[in-house]
Amino acid sequence: MTLIEVVVAIGILAMVAVLIHGVIDSLSRGKKGEGERSERVHEGREAMQRLVRDVSAAYISMHVPTNQALVTEKTAFIGRNSTQFDRLDFSAFAHRRTDRDSHESDQAEVGYFVVPDPEVPDKMDLVRREQTPIDIDPLKGGIVDVVAEDVDEFDVRYFDPLTGQWVETWDTTQITGQPNRLPLEVSIRIVLKGVGGGAPYAYMTKVFLPIQQPLSFGIPKQ
């Protein structure tokens, strides 16, 4: 073989190697992107399922001591409206015991709202707050966990069975709200940003609340 033939062969091998590397890199990036999209879809579905499970277990109770000094807990269902990110706090039979013989109730104070990610600018995350046992402030306390990252919208609406209308807010603690009664249904919409600037992922469902009447066992009728 002459030197020219060797150089030509090396050049051809180099071109083939570059082409193979490009194909492998493209396949790798495609697989990575598909994995990220699949994970994103799974994350949205899991967040929605958890919301449905918690909201469907919501309740309010009329068991309050007559003496206000003895009040140690307060049940509520409070939905606040915002332009892009709503907030929902409520009492529910949603606490799961991790220890078999632990002296814990299934009652908990649950909240869903959107907060900025402290480590990534312009990134908003949907979080779940759980406080157990229930205390006297239905909007604060407890442990906060991220249930969905990079949220673009969190919208909650409530169906009022008395008016037959969907409303943007709900408050069982205020006279001007909906004192001591729950909505018949809750409409939830979550929109997650797409992967790599792609189309967003939108999830929407309606949740029926089976416990419509406040718990009042043993309380005599007036």
C-alpha positions as CSV (number, residue, x, y, z in Angstrom):
1,M,0.0,0.0,0.0
2,T,1.2,3.5,-0.9
3,L,1.2,6.4,1.6
4,I,-1.7,8.0,-0.3
5,E,-3.8,4.8,0.0
6,V,-3.2,4.7,3.8
7,V,-4.1,8.4,4.1
8,V,-7.3,7.9,2.1
9,A,-8.2,4.8,4.2
10,I,-7.7,6.7,7.4
11,G,-9.8,9.5,6.2
12,I,-12.6,7.2,5.3
13,L,-12.4,5.5,8.7
14,A,-12.5,8.9,10.4
15,M,-15.6,9.9,8.4
16,V,-17.3,6.7,9.3
17,A,-16.4,7.1,12.9
18,V,-17.8,10.6,12.9
19,L,-21.1,9.4,11.3
20,I,-21.4,6.6,13.8
21,H,-20.8,8.9,16.7
22,G,-23.4,11.3,15.4
23,V,-26.0,8.6,15.1
24,I,-25.2,7.3,18.6
25,D,-25.3,10.8,20.1
26,S,-28.7,11.5,18.4
27,L,-30.1,8.2,19.7
28,S,-28.8,8.9,23.2
29,R,-30.3,12.4,23.2
30,G,-33.6,11.1,21.9
31,K,-33.8,8.4,24.5
32,K,-32.9,10.9,27.2
33,G,-35.6,13.3,26.0
34,E,-38.2,10.6,25.8
35,G,-37.3,9.5,29.4
36,E,-37.7,13.1,30.6
37,R,-41.1,13.4,28.9
38,S,-42.3,10.1,30.3
39,E,-41.1,11.1,33.8
40,R,-42.9,14.4,33.4
41,V,-46.2,12.7,32.5
42,H,-45.9,10.3,35.4
43,E,-45.2,13.2,37.8
44,G,-48.3,15.1,36.7
45,R,-50.5,12.0,37.0
46,E,-49.1,11.2,40.4
47,A,-49.7,14.7,41.6
48,M,-53.3,14.7,40.4
49,Q,-54.0,11.3,41.9
50,R,-52.7,12.5,45.3
51,L,-54.8,15.6,45.1
52,V,-57.9,13.6,44.3
53,R,-57.3,11.2,47.1
54,D,-56.8,14.0,49.7
55,V,-59.7,16.2,48.5
56,S,-62.2,13.3,48.4
57,A,-61.4,12.7,52.1
58,A,-62.1,16.3,53.2
59,Y,-64.4,17.0,56.1
60,I,-65.3,19.6,58.7
61,S,-66.4,18.9,62.3
62,M,-68.8,20.6,64.7
63,H,-67.1,19.1,67.7
64,V,-65.8,22.3,69.3
65,P,-65.7,23.0,73.0
66,T,-68.1,25.7,74.2
67,N,-65.3,27.3,76.1
68,Q,-63.0,28.9,73.5
69,A,-60.0,28.6,75.9
70,L,-60.2,24.8,75.5
71,V,-60.2,24.8,71.7
72,T,-57.0,23.0,70.4
73,E,-58.0,22.2,66.8
74,K,-60.1,23.7,64.0
75,T,-61.3,22.0,60.9
76,A,-61.8,24.0,57.7
77,F,-62.0,24.0,54.0
78,I,-60.4,27.1,52.5
79,G,-59.8,27.7,48.8
80,R,-58.2,31.0,47.7
81,N,-58.1,32.3,44.2
82,S,-55.1,33.8,42.3
83,T,-54.4,34.7,38.8
84,Q,-52.1,31.8,38.1
85,F,-51.6,29.7,41.2
86,D,-54.6,29.0,43.5
87,R,-54.3,27.6,47.1
88,L,-56.3,25.0,48.9
89,D,-56.2,24.1,52.6
90,F,-58.5,21.7,54.3
91,S,-58.9,19.1,57.0
92,A,-59.1,15.5,55.8
93,F,-58.8,11.8,56.7
94,A,-55.6,11.7,54.8
95,H,-52.8,11.0,57.3
96,R,-51.0,7.6,56.8
97,R,-49.4,6.0,59.8
98,T,-45.9,4.6,59.0
99,D,-45.6,2.8,62.4
100,R,-48.0,0.0,63.1
101,D,-48.6,0.7,66.7
102,S,-48.2,4.5,66.7
103,H,-50.9,6.5,68.5
104,E,-51.8,8.6,65.5
105,S,-55.1,9.6,64.0
106,D,-55.9,9.6,60.2
107,Q,-57.1,13.2,60.6
108,A,-54.7,15.8,59.1
109,E,-54.5,19.3,58.0
110,V,-53.6,19.3,54.3
111,G,-52.7,22.2,52.0
112,Y,-51.7,22.5,48.3
113,F,-50.1,25.6,46.9
114,V,-47.3,26.7,44.6
115,V,-43.9,28.2,45.8
116,P,-40.7,29.3,44.0
117,D,-37.9,26.8,43.8
118,P,-35.1,28.2,46.1
119,E,-32.4,26.8,43.9
120,V,-33.7,27.4,40.4
121,P,-34.8,31.0,39.2
122,D,-38.2,31.3,37.6
123,K,-39.2,27.8,38.6
124,M,-42.4,27.2,40.5
125,D,-43.3,23.9,42.3
126,L,-46.6,22.5,43.6
127,V,-46.2,21.5,47.2
128,R,-48.3,19.5,49.7
129,R,-48.4,20.5,53.3
130,E,-49.5,18.1,56.0
131,Q,-50.0,19.0,59.7
132,T,-50.9,16.2,62.2
133,P,-52.5,16.4,64.6
134,I,-54.8,19.3,63.5
135,D,-54.1,22.6,65.3
136,I,-56.1,25.8,65.5
137,D,-54.5,27.4,62.4
138,P,-55.7,25.7,59.2
139,L,-53.2,27.6,57.0
140,K,-49.9,27.0,58.7
141,G,-47.6,24.4,60.1
142,G,-46.7,20.8,59.2
143,I,-44.3,19.3,56.7
144,V,-44.1,20.5,53.1
145,D,-43.2,18.2,50.2
146,V,-42.9,18.9,46.5
147,V,-45.4,16.9,44.5
148,A,-44.8,18.5,41.0
149,E,-42.0,20.6,39.7
150,D,-42.0,23.4,37.1
151,V,-45.7,24.2,37.4
152,D,-47.2,26.7,35.0
153,E,-50.8,26.8,36.4
154,F,-52.7,25.5,39.4
155,D,-56.4,26.3,39.2
156,V,-59.1,25.1,41.6
157,R,-62.9,25.8,41.4
158,Y,-65.7,24.7,43.6
159,F,-69.3,23.7,42.8
160,D,-71.8,25.2,45.3
161,P,-74.9,22.9,45.6
162,L,-77.0,25.7,46.9
163,T,-76.6,28.0,43.9
164,G,-75.7,25.4,41.3
165,Q,-72.7,27.5,40.3
166,W,-69.0,27.0,40.1
167,V,-67.1,29.6,42.3
168,E,-63.5,30.6,42.5
169,T,-63.2,30.7,46.3
170,W,-64.5,28.7,49.3
171,D,-64.2,29.4,53.1
172,T,-66.0,27.4,55.8
173,T,-64.7,29.7,58.5
174,Q,-66.2,33.0,57.4
175,I,-69.8,34.2,57.6
176,T,-69.4,35.8,54.2
177,G,-68.1,32.6,52.8
178,Q,-69.7,29.1,53.1
179,P,-69.8,28.5,56.8
180,N,-69.9,24.9,57.9
181,R,-70.5,23.4,54.5
182,L,-68.4,21.8,51.8
183,P,-68.6,22.1,48.0
184,L,-70.3,19.2,46.2
185,E,-67.4,18.9,43.7
186,V,-64.0,20.4,43.2
187,S,-62.5,21.0,39.8
188,I,-58.7,20.8,39.6
189,R,-56.4,21.8,36.8
190,I,-52.6,21.5,36.8
191,V,-50.4,22.6,33.9
192,L,-46.7,21.5,33.9
193,K,-44.2,23.1,31.6
194,G,-43.0,21.0,28.7
195,V,-39.6,19.4,28.4
196,G,-37.1,21.4,26.4
197,G,-39.5,24.1,25.5
198,G,-42.0,21.6,24.2
199,A,-45.8,21.7,24.6
200,P,-47.0,21.9,28.2
201,Y,-48.7,19.0,30.0
202,A,-52.2,19.8,31.2
203,Y,-54.2,17.6,33.7
204,M,-57.8,18.3,34.7
205,T,-60.3,16.4,36.8
206,K,-63.4,16.8,39.1
207,V,-63.5,15.4,42.6
208,F,-66.8,14.5,44.4
209,L,-66.8,15.1,48.2
210,P,-68.7,12.3,49.8
211,I,-68.7,13.8,53.3
212,Q,-71.1,16.7,52.7
213,Q,-72.5,17.3,56.2
214,P,-70.3,18.5,59.1
215,L,-69.5,15.7,61.6
216,S,-71.7,16.1,64.6
217,F,-71.8,12.8,66.5
218,G,-73.3,13.1,69.9
219,I,-74.3,16.8,69.5
220,P,-77.9,17.3,70.4
221,K,-80.1,19.1,67.9
222,Q,-81.3,22.6,68.9
